[in-house]
Amino acid sequence: MSIALRLAALRAQIPAGVTLVAVSKAQPASAIREAYAAGQREFGENYAQEFRAKADLLSDLEDLRWHFIGALQTNKVKLIAGRVAYVHTVDRPELARELSRRLLARGERARVFVEVNVGGESSKEGCAPDEAVGLSEAVRALPALDLVGLMCIPPAGADPRPHFRLLRGLRDRLGLAELSMGMSGDYRQAIEEGATFVRIGTALFGPRPPSGG
Ligand SMILES: *Cc1c(COP(=O)(O)O)cnc(C)c1O
């Protein structure tokens, strides 16, 4: 099935008010062009260098909006600051401070999500649920960041709903508008649990090509 057909099928399942972020990591720039030609404008990337290379190749697509959704080392912030509209993966104060500092120097802003490690997995990024309020307050105090919501990736192989509900409860406590949750395997449940941004890769682009190949 073509990207345009898969996009149409996804759109039919995603209610108005929920933003579809097309996750294009490991996909070539040509696949992004195909989705763009079919009307998609929001794209998510995970790796700072890969993002930069593709953003340069696609700089003619002026209203394309980039979302950074990957683990972000503080020393890579300079590669994305001012070039992404959203960062979904702010999970520590140093990262937030560096992002704000780099944006401020460029006279730019970014919308950000605080990423919460809802399953308490040692292998995952994200702040602990009991750190989310403090980190959100720190982010709100930074001049170049607009905190819009919370993001999570639930543990694989378990029912995602309790994790989505935990994130929603935290989001409500913080009085924030947005919830970035749901991927190819669980976006339906995420939408039912209140997602306002879903991040979908393989269900749109097909399987990711092996890296390095
Ligand atoms: C890769 C990735 C996605 C998309 O995953 P699919 O299962 O391909 O839809 C969403 N969010 C994050 C943070 C990712 O790294």
The ligand as an ORCA input file, in Angstrom:
! r2SCAN-3c Opt
* xyz 0 1
  C       9.929      5.245     16.710
  C       9.075      6.030     17.609
  C       7.703      6.170     17.372
  C       6.977      5.484     16.239
  O       6.982      4.108     16.417
  P       6.110      3.149     15.457
  O       5.911      1.943     16.265
  O       6.939      2.920     14.235
  O       4.850      3.862     15.147
  C       6.968      6.979     18.233
  N       7.540      7.605     19.274
  C       8.852      7.489     19.530
  C       9.422      8.214     20.692
  C       9.653      6.694     18.724
  O      10.955      6.572     19.016
*
